[in-house]
Amino acid sequence: MLSDSYSFTYEMSVRDYECDMQGIVNNSVYQNYIEHVRHEYLKQVGLDFSEYTRQGINLVVVRAELDYKYPLTSGDIFVVGINMHRQSALKFAVYQDIFRLPDHKAVLKAKIIVTALNKRGRPEIPEAFAALFSTTTTDTP
């Protein structure tokens, strides 16, 4: 089962306005999908993205690697799976995959590197955030 491979999964559907002239989801929209799921995941594990921002701690993307496998079209239902690992003292790797439903066709494979910056723009990983994730030194989830 797909959900067994990920820490969190989230189902979504394609809206008409997300498609380009070719009738497929515009490549930039996938970043919106995976960002939304990262925020939903944080909520699910008890971390409030908005509250960190109010405290002056900003969770930011420093690198995004996206491999497009198959295009989604209007009305497609899909699921986003996420796994997150500590990559170093200051960075986390977020591995996210999108699969079309119901056939589980691979759509996107992403590796997003995130960090947290304090009010002075310096890296500062909140303890509650860091405590949730395992340390890994590999490039795979």
N, C-alpha and C positions, 0 to 999 in steps of 0.2 A: 504494500500500500504506500502511496506517495507520501502521506503524512508521517510515516515511520522514518523517512530519510531526512526530515527537517525538524528543526526546533519549533518552527511555526509555519503554518500555511494559511493563505488568505485567498478567497475566491472573489473574482471581479468579472465584469463584462465590458466589451468594447462599445463605446458610444459613437454614433455616426460622425460627429464633428472631430473625432480623433483620427479620422482617415484622411489620406492625402488624395491627390488626383488619380492615383493608380488604384484607389479603392482599398488600400491596406493601411494599417496603423502607421502613422508617421514615426520615423525612428526616434525622434526626441520624446515622444509620448511614453515610450517604455521607461525612460528615466523617471517620469512622474509616477508610473505604476510602482516601480520598485521603491521609490522614496516613500510613497504612501504606506507601503507594506512595512518598511523599516519603522515608521512612526507607530503603526498598529502593533508591531512586535514589542516595541519599547513599552507601550501602554499595557500589553498583556503580561509583561514581566514586572510591572509595577514602577516603571520609570516614566516620568512625564516630561516629554520634549519641551513643552511650553514652559513648564516650571523651571527647568534648567536655564532657558533663555531669560526668564524674569530674574534669575539669580546672577545673570551675567556670564553664564557658561554656555557657549555655543558649540553644539555638535556639528562638525563640518566635514564635507567630503573633500578629500585631498587628491583622490585618484579614482577614475571610473574606467573599468574595462568591460565592454559589452560585446558579446558575440551573438549576432543575430542568426538564428537557425531557420526560422520559418515565419512568414508573416501572419499576423492576425487580421481579420476583417470585421466589418461592422456586425455587431450582434454576437460575435464569438464570446463564449464563456471560457475563462482561464483561471488557473491557480498559480500563485506565486509562493515558492518555498524559500525559506531563509535559514541560514546557519551563520552564526557570528563567532569569531575567535579572536582572542588577543594575539596580535602579531608582534608587538614590541611594547616597551614601556609606555609609548605614547600613541600607538596606533592599533586599530582593530580592523580586521578583514571581514567584510560582510559578503557572503556568498549567496546569490539569489538566482533562482531558476524560474522560468515561466513555462508552463505547459498548457496547451489548449485542451479543453475538456469537450466531450468525454473520452477522446481517444488518447490523451496524454502525449500528444505530439510535442516534441521539444521546440520551443519558440525562441527563448533567449537564455543565455548563460552570462551572469555578471559577477564581477568581483569589484567591490566598492571598498576603498580604504577610507576610514573615518578617524577623526581625532576630536578632541575638545579643546577649545580656547577660552581662557578667562577674559575678564574685562580689559586687561592690558594686551590682549592678543597673544598671550603666551600659552603653550600647551599646559593643560591641567585636566587630568582625567578624574572625574568624581569617583570617590571610593565605592559608592553603591553601584555605579556603572561598571567599574573594573571588576568588582567581586562576582559579577554574574557570568563572566566569560572565561573559558579556558585559554591557556597559553599554547600557542602552536608556532612552530618555526617553518612549517611547510607551506607550499603554495596551494594546497587543496584542502577542502573542508574535512 
